[in-house]
Amino acid sequence: MTATTPTLITPGVMAAQPRQPLHRVLNVLATRRHIRPAARAGTLRLYDQHAVAHVRYELNLIDARRGRKGVARD
C-alpha cells in the first residue's frame, strides 16, 4: 500500500504563488472561519491545497466586489 504525503504550505508561500501581498492572504485566513489549517508545526499553521483554493476564491471575490482583476489560477 502506497501512502502519499500531503503537500502543506505556509501562508507566505500561499501568498507568493499568485503574487498577492501577504497581508491580504492573512486577512482572508483570519476572517474566514471555514478555512482552517490542515496541520501545525509549532506556531506555524500549514494549509493544504483545498485551503489554497478557498483563499484564491475569496481573493477573487474581494477583487470582483472592488472591480479589480482577479487572482489567476495555476
GIMO-V384396 format. One line per field, one symbol per residue. burial: # if it has 24 or more other ideal C-beta (glycine too) atoms within 12 Angstrom, else .. Layout:
burial: ???
This chain:
burial: ........###..##.##.#...##..##.....#.#.......###...##.###.##...........#...
